[in-house]
Amino acid sequence: MNAAAGAPVRLLAAAAFFSAAALRVCDSLLPRFAAEFHRSAGEAGRLIVAFAVAYGLMQLLSGPLADRFGKRRLMTLALAGCGVTSAAAAFAGSFDALLAWRALWGMAAAGIVPLAMAWIGDAVAYEARQATLARLLLGTLSGMVVGQLLGGLFAETALGWRGAFAVLSVGYWIVGALLWRNATRATAAPSQANGRGGIGTVLAQSWARVVLLAVFLEGTFMIGPLSYLPTYLHAREGLNLAAASAVAALYAVGGLAYAVCARRVVGTLGEIRMAAVGGMLMATALAGLWLLPHWSTAAPLAVLLGFGTYLYHNTLQTHATQMAPQARGSAVSLFSFSLFAGQSLGVVAFGGMVDLQAYAALLLLPAAALAAIGAGFALALRRRVIDAG
């Protein structure tokens, strides 16, 4: 099936943009939250944890519901929910209230990117799916860049985090309205079809469990520490929050570079080498950030970090869309659950290191872990190919 006929890819990418921006917007705002609410940076990091935990837990429900009632319908409701919760968060009067609204925001956001991936998996033939998913990835990574920059820019203004959240709320409402309009004009598509099975069907497959473990570890040792990169650059190199955020945002630029040349990279390296090389590039970049002689050298290292991450992550994501085609919504949502569960663990664990100013552990421990994880998944892929061949 033609991608445009089965799934409005541009709108899905726009929805992914705002979802990813919401995920990253608080990274640069942590020092502002800490100052306004008289909390440490680690305690302020609970705002990231609350979003991620709620996002992850809701996957256990949103995926099966989408398989049953339709991904189009659930995504539209999710965008509306994000519009409401982000606006409410902008008016929160206390840290606890803000924490609650961030959790509800995370629950609503659970029905965006994973279901967009599953929708594309249903609507687009396998031979065209990789290119289509790369377009969705462009939306996600652009959102990461803009979200981190948005947080950093608003952190230096009187509007602060309230202004940043209000901007995101407007974006959700616009994309949600456009997707609803598209839905009223479109005929039924494969993305609306009911699925069979569910989470149990996915977990019953041994390879699915390998993929889920691999993405959990990625969340723990990559995305968790990444949340504190602006804080690290602010504290160690003396950069203001806007500049530190701009440097950290180059991580997503590295991912964008991968997305643009993804077809060529996949054809040249293949999945096995992509996983191994991705792990080594992530490790090299994190170690380099600890050893950097001047803050300016952090910029190319952040780009390298993003490129390496998506060499590895794209391999996992591709397998996630095929773990259980008969219950694709559940499979992709469970994949996202594992990623964000790992991120939550990483934010909590590495937040304590930030409070202790243990920056060597913040960067070098994940570097060693990611090199091993990339090599381990590459070995598992090789064994799978041998067993299948």
C-alpha positions in Angstrom: 0.0 0.0 0.0 1.2 3.5 -0.7 2.2 5.3 2.4 0.3 8.4 1.7 -2.9 6.5 1.1 -2.7 4.4 4.3 -1.2 6.9 6.7 -0.8 10.7 6.7 2.9 10.5 7.3 3.4 14.3 7.5 0.8 14.7 10.2 2.2 11.7 12.1 5.7 13.3 11.9 4.3 16.6 13.2 2.6 14.7 16.1 5.9 13.0 16.8 7.7 16.4 16.7 5.6 17.8 19.6 5.7 14.5 21.5 9.5 14.5 21.4 9.7 18.2 22.2 7.7 17.6 25.4 10.1 14.8 26.4 13.2 17.0 26.1 11.9 20.4 27.1 12.4 19.9 30.8 16.1 18.9 30.4 17.2 22.5 29.9 14.8 23.8 32.5 16.0 21.7 35.4 18.1 24.5 37.0 15.1 26.9 36.6 12.8 24.4 38.3 15.3 23.8 41.1 15.7 27.6 41.7 11.9 28.4 41.6 10.8 25.5 43.7 13.9 25.3 46.0 14.9 21.8 44.9 18.1 20.2 43.9 18.8 19.3 40.3 18.3 15.7 41.0 14.9 16.4 42.7 13.8 18.6 39.8 14.7 15.6 37.6 11.5 14.0 39.0 9.6 16.0 36.4 11.4 14.0 33.7 10.8 10.7 35.6 7.1 11.4 36.2 6.6 12.0 32.4 8.6 8.9 31.5 7.1 6.5 34.0 3.5 7.6 33.2 4.4 7.4 29.5 5.8 3.9 29.9 3.1 2.5 32.1 0.4 3.8 29.8 1.9 1.8 26.9 0.6 -1.3 28.5 -2.9 0.0 27.9 -2.7 2.2 24.8 -1.2 -0.4 22.5 -3.8 -3.1 23.1 -6.6 -0.4 23.0 -5.3 0.8 19.6 -5.2 -2.8 18.3 -8.8 -3.1 19.3 -10.4 0.3 18.5 -8.0 1.8 15.9 -4.8 3.7 16.0 -6.2 6.8 14.2 -8.9 7.3 16.8 -6.6 6.8 19.8 -3.9 9.1 18.4 -6.4 11.9 17.9 -7.6 11.6 21.5 -4.0 11.4 22.7 -3.1 14.7 21.0 -6.2 16.4 22.6 -5.1 15.0 26.0 -1.6 16.5 25.5 -3.1 19.8 24.7 -5.1 19.9 27.9 -2.4 18.6 30.2 0.4 20.8 28.8 -1.8 23.9 29.2 -2.7 22.9 32.8 1.0 22.3 33.6 1.7 25.8 32.4 -0.6 27.2 35.2 0.6 24.8 38.0 1.1 26.7 41.3 3.4 24.2 43.1 6.0 21.6 42.4 3.7 18.8 43.4 0.9 20.1 41.1 3.4 20.4 38.2 4.6 16.9 38.9 1.0 15.6 38.7 0.3 17.4 35.4 3.6 16.1 33.9 2.5 12.6 34.8 -0.9 13.0 33.1 0.9 14.6 30.1 3.0 11.6 29.8 0.0 9.3 29.9 -1.6 11.2 27.0 1.6 11.3 25.0 1.9 7.5 25.2 -0.6 7.3 22.3 1.4 9.3 19.8 4.9 8.1 18.6 4.4 4.3 19.3 1.0 4.2 17.6 2.3 6.3 14.7 5.0 3.6 14.2 2.4 0.8 14.4 0.0 2.7 12.1 2.8 2.9 9.5 3.6 -0.7 10.0 0.0 -1.6 9.2 -0.4 0.7 6.3 2.9 0.6 4.5 4.4 -2.4 2.7 7.6 -3.8 4.4 9.9 -2.8 1.5 8.8 0.9 1.8 8.5 0.9 5.6 12.1 1.8 6.5 12.0 5.0 4.4 8.7 5.9 5.8 9.8 5.3 9.4 12.8 7.5 8.6 10.4 10.4 7.9 8.7 9.8 11.2 12.2 9.8 12.8 12.9 13.2 11.3 9.9 14.5 13.1 10.9 13.0 16.4 14.5 14.2 16.2 13.5 17.7 15.1 11.2 17.8 18.1 14.1 16.8 20.4 16.2 19.6 19.0 13.5 22.2 19.2 12.2 21.0 22.6 15.7 21.3 24.2 16.3 24.7 22.6 12.8 25.9 23.6 13.5 24.9 27.2 16.8 26.7 27.2 15.5 29.8 25.6 12.5 30.1 27.9 14.7 29.4 30.9 16.4 32.7 30.3 13.2 34.7 30.0 10.5 35.9 32.5 8.0 33.4 31.0 10.2 30.5 31.9 8.8 27.0 31.8 5.2 28.2 31.7 5.8 29.8 28.3 7.5 26.7 27.0 4.6 24.5 28.0 2.0 26.9 26.5 3.8 26.9 23.2 3.7 23.1 23.1 0.0 23.1 24.0 -0.9 25.2 21.0 1.1 22.8 18.8 -0.8 19.8 20.1 -4.2 21.4 19.4 -3.2 22.4 15.8 -1.9 18.9 14.9 -4.8 17.2 16.6 -7.3 19.2 14.7 -5.6 18.5 11.4 -5.4 14.8 12.1 -9.1 14.8 13.0 -9.9 16.6 9.8 -7.9 14.0 7.9 -9.7 11.2 9.7 -13.1 12.5 8.7 -12.1 12.5 5.0 -10.3 9.2 4.9 -11.8 5.8 4.3 -11.0 2.9 6.6 -7.4 1.8 6.4 -5.5 -1.1 7.7 -4.5 1.0 10.7 -8.1 0.7 11.8 -8.2 -3.1 11.8 -8.6 -4.9 15.0 -5.5 -6.9 16.2 -5.4 -10.3 17.8 -3.3 -11.3 20.8 -1.8 -8.6 22.8 1.1 -8.1 25.2 1.2 -11.8 26.1 1.5 -12.7 22.4 4.6 -10.4 22.2 6.3 -11.6 25.3 5.8 -15.3 24.3 8.4 -14.8 21.6 12.0 -15.1 22.7 13.4 -12.7 20.1 10.9 -10.0 21.3 12.3 -10.4 24.8 15.8 -9.8 23.5 14.8 -6.6 21.7 12.9 -5.4 24.7 15.9 -6.0 27.0 18.2 -4.2 24.5 16.0 -1.1 24.4 15.6 -1.1 28.2 19.4 -0.9 28.6 19.6 1.8 26.0 17.1 3.9 27.9 19.1 3.4 31.2 22.6 4.1 30.0 22.0 6.5 27.1 18.8 8.5 27.5 19.0 8.7 31.3 22.4 10.4 31.5 21.6 12.5 28.4 18.9 14.3 30.5 21.7 15.8 32.6 24.0 16.9 29.8 22.9 20.6 29.8 23.3 20.6 33.6 26.8 19.0 33.3 27.9 21.6 30.7 26.4 24.4 32.8 28.2 23.3 36.0 31.5 22.2 34.6 32.1 24.5 31.7 30.2 27.6 33.0 27.9 27.8 30.0 24.6 29.6 30.4 21.5 27.4 30.1 20.7 28.5 26.6 24.2 27.7 25.3 24.4 24.4 27.2 21.0 23.4 25.7 22.2 24.3 22.2 25.2 22.1 22.6 23.2 19.2 24.0 20.6 19.6 21.2 23.3 18.7 18.7 22.7 15.1 19.8 19.5 15.2 17.9 21.3 16.8 14.9 23.5 13.7 14.8 20.3 11.6 14.7 18.9 13.8 11.9 22.1 13.2 10.0 21.6 9.5 10.4 17.9 9.7 9.3 18.8 11.6 6.1 21.4 9.0 5.0 19.7 6.0 6.7 19.1 4.0 3.4 22.8 4.3 2.4 24.0 3.4 5.9 21.8 0.3 6.2 22.9 -0.9 2.8 26.6 -0.3 3.6 26.8 -1.7 7.2 23.9 -4.0 7.6 22.0 -4.5 10.9 24.8 -6.4 12.7 27.5 -3.9 12.2 25.1 -1.0 12.8 24.4 -2.3 16.3 28.1 -2.8 17.1 29.4 0.4 15.6 26.5 2.3 17.2 27.5 1.1 20.6 31.2 2.1 20.1 30.3 5.5 18.8 28.1 6.2 21.8 30.9 5.1 24.1 33.5 7.2 22.3 31.4 10.3 22.5 30.5 10.0 26.2 34.2 9.4 27.1 35.1 12.4 25.0 32.7 14.6 26.8 34.4 13.7 30.1 37.9 14.4 28.6 37.0 17.5 26.6 39.7 20.2 26.8 37.3 23.0 26.0 33.5 23.4 25.9 33.5 23.9 22.1 34.7 20.3 21.5 31.4 19.2 23.1 29.5 20.2 20.0 31.0 17.6 17.6 30.9 15.0 20.3 27.2 15.6 20.8 26.6 15.1 17.1 28.6 11.9 17.2 26.6 10.7 20.2 23.3 11.2 18.3 24.6 9.5 15.2 25.8 6.5 17.1 22.6 6.2 19.1 20.4 6.0 16.1 22.7 3.5 14.3 21.8 1.3 17.2 18.3 2.4 17.9 17.1 2.2 14.4 18.0 -1.5 14.3 16.0 -2.1 17.4 13.0 -0.1 16.1 12.9 -2.0 12.9 12.7 -5.3 14.7 10.1 -3.8 17.1 7.7 -3.2 14.2 7.9 -6.9 13.2 7.9 -8.6 16.7 4.2 -9.4 16.4 2.5 -8.2 13.2 -0.9 -9.5 14.4 -0.6 -7.3 17.5 1.6 -4.5 16.2 0.2 -1.8 18.4 0.9 -3.9 21.5 4.3 -4.8 20.3 5.5 -1.2 19.5 3.9 0.1 22.7 5.7 -2.5 24.8 8.9 -1.5 23.0 8.4 2.1 24.1 7.4 1.0 27.6 10.8 -0.8 27.9 12.7 2.3 26.6 11.0 4.7 29.0 11.3 2.3 31.9 15.0 2.2 31.3 15.1 6.0 31.0 13.3 6.4 34.3 15.8 4.2 36.0 18.7 6.1 34.4 17.4 9.5 35.4 17.0 8.5 39.0 20.3 6.7 39.2 22.3 9.3 37.4 20.5 12.2 39.1 22.1 11.1 42.4 25.5 11.3 40.7 24.8 14.8 39.5 23.8 15.9 43.0 27.2 14.5 44.2 28.9 16.1 41.2 30.2 12.7 40.3 30.5 13.6 36.6 33.0 10.9 35.8 30.5 8.2 36.7 27.8 10.1 34.8 29.7 9.8 31.6 32.2 6.9 31.8 29.9 4.3 33.3 27.4 4.6 30.5 30.2 4.7 27.9 31.5 1.3 29.1 28.0 -0.1 29.3 26.9 1.0 25.8 29.9 -0.4 24.1 29.1 -3.8 25.7 25.4 -3.5 24.9 26.0 -2.7 21.3 28.4 -5.6 20.9 26.0 -8.0 22.7 23.0 -7.2 20.6 25.2 -7.5 17.4 26.2 -11.0 18.6 22.5 -11.9 19.2 21.6 -10.7 15.8 24.4 -12.8 14.2 23.2 -15.9 16.0 19.6 -15.2 14.9 20.7 -14.9 11.3 22.7 -18.2 11.5 19.8 -20.0 13.1 17.4 -18.7 10.4 19.7 -19.5 7.6 
